[in-house]
């Protein structure tokens, strides 16, 4: 097996340096445990940045994608295939949404959502009503348009000109949001928890106010569930916590359990907006990936599964809050952020890696996005590593 240094050298020579990689070459995984090229094991509290919702090499998921790949791996959207229909029926049956359009990633899902909102407005009101309000500290993707939709100034650089038509309201400020709405606005897009922005949950009252303002002004109420969706927060979709009903919902990450897929869920008149030629993708709705997605949805909607995610999340957050090295803990379910007293999240992430724990950061916050199927033993082992690092940082 190639060593870490050999793999690093190969990367440096052949792959563009657009990521800062940690000092480990992960070669295989099982459940919530990964192994590197040197044979060292790690508990995975990152799940590929919230992607591996069922963990690594989940047996039923692996069986589904392997069997489908052996039958028909791809044929394009020029023909009917069964797996994307089965997945769409599951998504609609377990949510309040009516129809699905497939993409390949979270950014592409948000692109499609933006197109749906703008075309619906154009069809109903004509040109000039195209602006979409997003929130400061939001993150919606890395395409030119979704970078423009992202409410973080640090991302609005280098790639000029960015797509026009976005305004950024401060999170949880209803008055400011209302002041931005005029007859050029067609929709509002939010994340219920701003994951890349630092794991910052929105206030329930603000989320409900967004829904109300959208209804009042006939705007598309759009929820970006790329990171918060697919059971991550203890509900299949995070907006269910707040009793609201979006018109458009974007998904990706956990839906594919490691394979690239995105989806946009729509309801009502928003389900009738796109016609042949308005939007498309060669790989979207790939039958192999959709076969795996069906296993993801069936597994997470099995009795007691979402409830356990909520219970484990509450248990972990309580343990984190009790540690003197942690200043604040935020989150829902197994989407957890923690601010550290010393504001040294980078050093903590590095030390955790050295001791056998894969964990994430988001700005100054420590971020936990473990597989939703992580066992109690794996949670205990991972938390033991994390707390040993935090004890050292706190001088305990």
Backbone torsions as a table, in degrees:
resi	resn	phi	psi	omega
1	UNK	NA	138.6	-179.9
2	UNK	-65.0	143.6	177.8
3	UNK	-79.5	166.2	177.1
4	UNK	-56.5	-45.3	-177.0
5	UNK	-65.0	-36.6	177.5
6	UNK	-66.0	-45.1	180.0
7	UNK	-64.7	-41.4	177.8
8	UNK	-59.8	-43.2	179.9
9	UNK	-62.7	-41.3	178.5
10	UNK	-64.4	-41.5	176.5
11	UNK	-59.8	-49.2	-176.1
12	UNK	-60.8	-31.4	-176.8
13	UNK	-85.6	-21.5	-170.3
14	UNK	-125.7	-14.6	-176.7
15	UNK	-119.5	135.0	179.8
16	UNK	-61.6	144.5	-171.5
17	UNK	-89.1	61.5	-180.0
18	UNK	-100.6	9.0	172.7
19	UNK	-132.1	144.8	169.1
20	UNK	-94.9	110.0	-173.0
21	UNK	-96.6	148.1	176.9
22	UNK	-76.1	165.7	-175.6
23	UNK	-84.6	63.5	174.7
24	UNK	-158.4	140.7	174.2
25	UNK	-111.1	102.2	-176.7
26	UNK	-81.0	128.0	-174.8
27	UNK	-114.3	-21.9	177.6
28	UNK	-160.5	165.9	179.4
29	UNK	-153.5	156.6	176.1
30	UNK	-147.8	121.8	-175.5
31	UNK	63.8	-125.3	177.7
32	UNK	-107.8	24.6	177.6
33	UNK	-119.4	132.3	178.0
34	UNK	-117.4	161.6	-180.0
35	UNK	-133.7	140.6	-179.0
36	UNK	-99.1	-178.3	-175.3
37	UNK	-66.8	-15.5	178.6
38	UNK	-97.0	-0.3	-179.6
39	UNK	91.3	0.7	179.9
40	UNK	-75.4	142.0	179.8
41	UNK	-100.7	153.1	-179.6
42	UNK	-139.2	139.7	165.9
43	UNK	-82.4	133.2	-173.1
44	UNK	-100.2	105.4	174.3
45	UNK	-102.3	16.4	-179.8
46	UNK	-116.2	-27.2	177.0
47	UNK	51.9	40.9	-179.9
48	UNK	63.2	38.0	-173.6
49	UNK	63.0	54.9	173.8
50	UNK	76.3	17.5	-174.4
51	UNK	-93.7	-47.3	-173.4
52	UNK	-80.8	74.1	-174.3
53	UNK	-63.3	-32.4	177.9
54	UNK	-100.1	11.5	-178.7
55	UNK	80.5	-171.0	-175.3
56	UNK	-91.1	134.5	175.1
57	UNK	56.4	39.8	176.1
58	UNK	-56.7	125.6	-168.8
59	UNK	-61.2	-42.5	-178.9
60	UNK	-70.8	-39.8	177.2
61	UNK	-63.7	-45.4	-179.7
62	UNK	-61.0	-41.9	178.7
63	UNK	-62.5	-42.9	-177.4
64	UNK	-65.1	-47.3	-176.9
65	UNK	-72.2	-33.8	179.3
66	UNK	-67.1	-45.6	179.7
67	UNK	-63.9	-43.2	-179.3
68	UNK	-66.8	-38.8	178.4
69	UNK	-62.6	-31.1	178.7
70	UNK	-79.4	-13.0	179.6
71	UNK	-99.7	-53.8	-179.4
72	UNK	-160.8	109.2	-177.3
73	UNK	-84.8	-33.3	-177.6
74	UNK	-164.7	144.8	176.2
75	UNK	-146.2	-12.2	179.6
76	UNK	88.0	169.1	-178.2
77	UNK	-85.2	12.0	173.5
78	UNK	-76.9	-11.0	-176.9
79	UNK	-133.9	160.7	174.9
80	UNK	-80.1	138.1	170.0
81	UNK	-136.3	155.3	-171.6
82	UNK	-81.6	-43.2	-174.3
83	UNK	-55.3	-42.7	178.2
84	UNK	-65.1	-29.6	175.9
85	UNK	-67.8	-45.3	-179.9
86	UNK	-61.3	-41.6	179.3
87	UNK	-67.8	-42.4	179.1
88	UNK	-61.8	-41.5	178.6
89	UNK	-63.0	-39.5	177.0
90	UNK	-64.5	-45.3	-179.4
91	UNK	-61.2	-44.9	-179.1
92	UNK	-70.0	-37.2	-179.3
93	UNK	-65.4	-30.9	-176.0
94	UNK	-101.7	7.4	176.4
95	UNK	-134.2	-178.8	178.0
96	UNK	-96.3	15.9	-175.7
97	UNK	-97.8	162.5	-170.9
98	UNK	-104.2	-40.6	-174.9
99	UNK	-141.0	166.9	-175.6
100	UNK	-130.6	140.8	165.5
101	UNK	-124.6	134.8	-175.1
102	UNK	-93.9	149.2	173.4
103	UNK	-136.8	-164.9	-178.0
104	UNK	-119.2	-2.3	-175.3
105	UNK	-166.3	171.0	177.3
106	UNK	-65.6	-42.5	178.7
107	UNK	-60.9	-42.4	179.3
108	UNK	-66.9	-35.0	175.9
109	UNK	-63.1	-42.9	179.1
110	UNK	-68.6	-35.1	173.8
111	UNK	-59.2	-46.8	-179.8
112	UNK	-63.9	-40.3	178.6
113	UNK	-61.1	-42.3	178.7
114	UNK	-62.9	-43.5	179.1
115	UNK	-62.9	-41.5	179.4
116	UNK	-63.0	-45.7	179.9
117	UNK	-61.5	-44.4	-177.4
118	UNK	-70.6	-39.4	-179.2
119	UNK	-69.7	-40.0	176.3
120	UNK	-58.5	-42.7	178.5
121	UNK	-66.0	-41.5	178.8
122	UNK	-62.4	-44.8	-179.3
123	UNK	-61.6	-35.0	-174.0
124	UNK	-91.4	-35.9	-172.1
125	UNK	-119.8	-11.4	-176.6
126	UNK	88.9	-176.3	-175.8
127	UNK	-69.8	162.2	175.3
128	UNK	96.5	-7.5	-179.4
129	UNK	-115.4	74.6	-169.4
130	UNK	-128.0	-9.7	-176.3
131	UNK	-69.6	142.9	177.0
132	UNK	-123.5	131.7	178.7
133	UNK	-93.7	125.4	170.8
134	UNK	-117.4	-174.4	-174.6
135	UNK	-112.9	149.5	171.5
136	UNK	-60.7	143.4	-176.8
137	UNK	72.1	8.9	175.9
138	UNK	-77.0	165.1	172.6
139	UNK	-143.4	126.3	-175.4
140	UNK	-128.2	4.2	176.5
141	UNK	135.7	179.3	-173.2
142	UNK	-120.3	10.3	168.6
143	UNK	-73.7	169.1	-179.7
144	UNK	-59.2	-42.4	-178.9
145	UNK	-71.4	-44.4	-177.9
146	UNK	-74.7	-25.0	168.3
147	UNK	-63.4	-40.8	178.1
148	UNK	-64.6	-36.8	178.2
149	UNK	-70.3	-24.8	-179.5
150	UNK	-68.9	130.0	-175.6
151	UNK	-92.3	45.8	175.9
152	UNK	-129.0	117.9	-172.4
153	UNK	-61.3	-28.6	-178.2
154	UNK	-62.1	-22.2	179.7
155	UNK	-88.0	-8.5	-176.6
156	UNK	-96.8	66.8	-176.7
157	UNK	-148.3	160.1	171.3
158	UNK	71.2	-42.0	-165.0
159	UNK	-100.3	33.0	-176.7
160	UNK	-65.1	150.2	-2.8
161	UNK	-85.4	140.8	176.6
162	UNK	-81.3	158.6	178.3
163	UNK	-62.7	132.0	179.9
164	UNK	-81.9	170.0	171.3
165	UNK	103.9	23.2	178.9
166	UNK	-127.7	141.4	175.0
167	UNK	-125.8	150.4	-172.9
168	UNK	-121.3	114.7	178.5
169	UNK	-97.5	148.3	174.1
170	UNK	-67.7	138.6	179.3
171	UNK	-62.1	142.2	174.4
172	UNK	68.4	15.6	178.0
173	UNK	-113.6	92.3	-176.0
174	UNK	-64.0	-41.3	-178.0
175	UNK	-62.5	-43.3	179.5
176	UNK	-65.0	-41.7	178.1
177	UNK	-61.5	-47.3	-179.0
178	UNK	-60.9	-35.7	179.9
179	UNK	-68.3	-18.9	179.3
180	UNK	-88.0	-12.3	-176.2
181	UNK	-82.5	123.5	174.1
182	UNK	-142.6	-169.2	-174.5
183	UNK	-79.1	10.2	173.0
184	UNK	-105.2	0.5	-175.7
185	UNK	-97.9	136.3	178.7
186	UNK	-116.5	-11.8	-178.0
187	UNK	-169.7	165.2	175.1
188	UNK	-128.3	129.5	179.8
189	UNK	-117.5	127.3	179.9
190	UNK	-132.6	159.8	161.7
191	UNK	-107.1	134.8	178.5
192	UNK	-67.8	-29.1	171.1
193	UNK	-130.4	122.9	-179.0
194	UNK	-80.3	92.5	-172.5
195	UNK	-65.9	-60.7	-179.9
196	UNK	-69.0	-17.4	178.4
197	UNK	-82.5	2.3	177.2
198	UNK	122.0	17.2	-177.0
199	UNK	55.9	65.2	-176.6
200	UNK	-115.0	104.8	177.6
201	UNK	-69.5	141.0	172.5
202	UNK	-77.9	153.3	174.9
203	UNK	-66.8	140.8	179.2
204	UNK	-58.7	-40.7	180.0
205	UNK	-62.7	-35.6	178.7
206	UNK	-68.5	-43.6	179.5
207	UNK	-59.9	-42.4	178.8
208	UNK	-67.1	-34.1	177.7
209	UNK	-67.8	-36.7	176.6
210	UNK	-60.0	-47.3	178.4
211	UNK	-57.8	-44.5	-177.7
212	UNK	-65.5	-43.1	179.4
213	UNK	-65.7	-38.2	178.3
214	UNK	-64.3	-42.0	178.1
215	UNK	-64.9	-41.2	-178.5
216	UNK	-63.4	-38.8	-175.0
217	UNK	-104.1	8.8	-179.5
218	UNK	55.8	52.0	178.8
219	UNK	-107.7	152.5	173.6
220	UNK	-70.0	123.0	174.5
221	UNK	-92.8	110.4	-170.6
222	UNK	-116.0	129.5	178.1
223	UNK	-120.1	120.1	176.0
224	UNK	-82.4	104.4	-179.1
225	UNK	-107.3	25.3	-177.8
226	UNK	-57.9	-43.6	-179.7
227	UNK	-99.2	-32.2	-175.3
228	UNK	-85.1	-16.4	-173.7
229	UNK	-84.5	-178.8	177.1
230	UNK	59.3	50.4	171.2
231	UNK	82.6	-5.8	-172.1
232	UNK	-56.3	-37.0	-174.8
233	UNK	-100.2	6.4	-177.7
234	UNK	97.0	-4.0	167.7
235	UNK	-122.6	154.5	179.5
236	UNK	-59.0	-42.5	173.1
237	UNK	-123.8	136.6	-170.1
238	UNK	-67.1	-26.7	-178.3
239	UNK	-64.8	-17.3	179.1
240	UNK	-62.9	-22.4	177.5
241	UNK	-64.5	-22.2	-166.8
242	UNK	-113.4	2.4	176.4
243	UNK	66.9	28.4	179.8
244	UNK	-108.9	167.7	-178.8
245	UNK	-133.5	99.1	177.2
246	UNK	-69.6	161.6	172.5
247	UNK	-89.8	-31.6	-175.6
248	UNK	-138.5	133.2	179.1
249	UNK	-131.3	130.5	178.0
250	UNK	-103.8	139.6	-178.2
251	UNK	-131.6	160.6	170.7
252	UNK	-173.4	-131.5	176.3
253	UNK	32.3	-101.0	-171.3
254	UNK	-62.8	-15.4	-179.2
255	UNK	-64.2	-32.9	-175.9
256	UNK	-97.2	-9.5	-178.7
257	UNK	51.9	34.5	176.4
258	UNK	119.4	-18.4	175.0
259	UNK	-99.8	147.8	-172.1
260	UNK	-75.5	118.9	176.4
261	UNK	-154.2	147.5	171.1
262	UNK	-138.3	164.3	178.0
263	UNK	-153.8	151.4	171.7
264	UNK	-120.9	126.2	176.7
265	UNK	-101.1	137.0	-179.6
266	UNK	-130.2	163.1	175.0
267	UNK	-140.5	158.9	175.3
268	UNK	58.7	-139.2	-175.8
269	UNK	-64.8	-21.9	178.7
270	UNK	-68.7	-17.9	177.1
271	UNK	-79.6	-7.5	-176.7
272	UNK	-110.2	8.9	-170.1
273	UNK	-77.2	-46.5	-172.1
274	UNK	-88.6	138.0	178.8
275	UNK	-125.9	166.5	-179.4
276	UNK	-50.1	127.3	-178.4
277	UNK	98.2	-16.0	-178.6
278	UNK	-77.2	-30.6	-179.1
279	UNK	-160.6	150.3	178.8
280	UNK	-173.3	170.9	178.8
281	UNK	-161.4	134.7	-178.5
282	UNK	-59.8	-44.1	-172.2
283	UNK	-93.9	-12.4	-172.9
284	UNK	-61.6	138.6	-177.8
285	UNK	74.0	25.0	179.8
286	UNK	-53.6	128.4	-174.0
287	UNK	-62.9	-35.7	179.7
288	UNK	-64.5	-46.8	-178.7
289	UNK	-68.1	-38.6	179.3
290	UNK	-65.4	-35.1	176.1
291	UNK	-60.5	-41.2	175.4
292	UNK	-67.8	-37.8	178.7
293	UNK	-61.0	-34.3	176.8
294	UNK	-61.7	-40.0	177.6
295	UNK	-64.5	-41.0	178.5
296	UNK	-57.5	-50.6	-176.5
297	UNK	-66.8	-43.6	179.8
298	UNK	-62.8	-39.0	-179.3
299	UNK	-67.0	-45.4	-175.5
300	UNK	-74.5	-22.9	179.1
301	UNK	-95.3	4.3	175.1
302	UNK	-64.7	148.4	-176.5
303	UNK	-53.1	130.3	175.0
304	UNK	87.6	-13.0	-174.5
305	UNK	-68.4	-50.8	-179.2
306	UNK	-65.8	-34.7	177.9
307	UNK	-64.1	-38.9	178.1
308	UNK	-65.2	-37.5	178.0
309	UNK	-60.0	-43.2	177.7
310	UNK	-63.2	-46.6	-178.4
311	UNK	-62.6	-45.4	-179.6
312	UNK	-67.1	-38.4	177.2
313	UNK	-60.6	-46.0	179.4
314	UNK	-62.9	-39.6	179.7
315	UNK	-64.7	-45.1	-179.2
316	UNK	-66.8	-42.8	-180.0
317	UNK	-63.4	-36.5	177.0
318	UNK	-63.4	-41.7	178.7
319	UNK	-65.6	-40.2	178.8
320	UNK	-64.8	-42.4	-179.0
321	UNK	-62.6	-26.1	-177.5
322	UNK	-80.7	-8.0	-176.1
323	UNK	-88.6	132.4	-175.8
324	UNK	-67.2	-16.1	179.4
325	UNK	-83.4	-7.2	-176.7
326	UNK	-108.0	129.1	-177.9
327	UNK	-88.5	-41.4	-176.9
328	UNK	-151.7	144.8	177.8
329	UNK	-126.2	135.7	-178.9
330	UNK	-135.7	157.1	171.7
331	UNK	145.6	-179.0	174.4
332	UNK	-141.6	136.0	179.3
333	UNK	57.8	-130.6	-179.5
334	UNK	-104.1	36.6	167.7
335	UNK	-119.1	99.0	-166.3
336	UNK	-128.0	134.9	174.4
337	UNK	-124.2	144.0	-179.3
338	UNK	-137.4	125.7	173.4
339	UNK	-88.6	136.1	-176.3
340	UNK	-97.5	147.2	-179.9
341	UNK	-58.4	-42.8	-177.8
342	UNK	-85.2	-4.2	-179.8
343	UNK	54.1	43.5	-175.5
344	UNK	-121.3	46.7	-172.6
345	UNK	-61.1	-37.6	-179.6
346	UNK	-60.2	-42.8	179.6
347	UNK	-67.2	-38.7	179.1
348	UNK	-64.9	-44.5	178.7
349	UNK	-59.5	-42.3	-179.7
350	UNK	-65.1	-44.1	-179.6
351	UNK	-67.8	-35.5	176.6
352	UNK	-61.9	-42.5	177.8
353	UNK	-58.8	-45.6	-179.1
354	UNK	-60.5	-29.2	-175.9
355	UNK	-101.3	5.0	172.4
356	UNK	101.1	33.0	176.9
357	UNK	-136.7	125.6	172.9
358	UNK	-92.1	119.4	-178.1
359	UNK	-143.0	156.7	-170.9
360	UNK	-111.2	170.5	170.3
361	UNK	-130.9	161.3	173.5
362	UNK	-146.3	104.6	-169.7
363	UNK	55.5	-123.5	-176.6
364	UNK	-91.3	4.3	-176.2
365	UNK	-98.7	143.2	165.6
366	UNK	-74.9	135.4	-174.5
367	UNK	-125.9	128.9	178.4
368	UNK	-113.8	120.7	175.3
369	UNK	-133.7	61.8	-175.0
370	UNK	-68.9	158.8	170.6
371	UNK	-52.2	143.4	-175.4
372	UNK	-73.3	-10.5	179.1
373	UNK	-103.2	11.1	-179.9
374	UNK	-54.7	133.5	-179.0
375	UNK	-79.2	163.8	177.3
376	UNK	-59.8	-39.6	-179.6
377	UNK	-64.2	-40.9	178.8
378	UNK	-67.5	-40.6	175.7
379	UNK	-59.9	-46.2	-178.6
380	UNK	-61.6	-42.3	-179.5
381	UNK	-65.9	-44.0	-179.9
382	UNK	-65.3	-43.7	179.4
383	UNK	-66.3	-33.5	177.1
384	UNK	-60.7	-42.3	177.2
385	UNK	-65.1	-47.9	-178.3
386	UNK	-59.2	-46.0	-177.5
387	UNK	-69.5	-29.4	176.1
388	UNK	-66.1	-38.7	177.2
389	UNK	-68.5	-44.5	-179.3
390	UNK	-66.3	-36.0	175.8
391	UNK	-59.2	-43.6	179.6
392	UNK	-63.9	-41.9	-179.9
393	UNK	-66.4	-32.4	-180.0
394	UNK	-86.7	-2.7	179.1
395	UNK	73.9	29.4	-178.2
396	UNK	-91.8	NA	NA
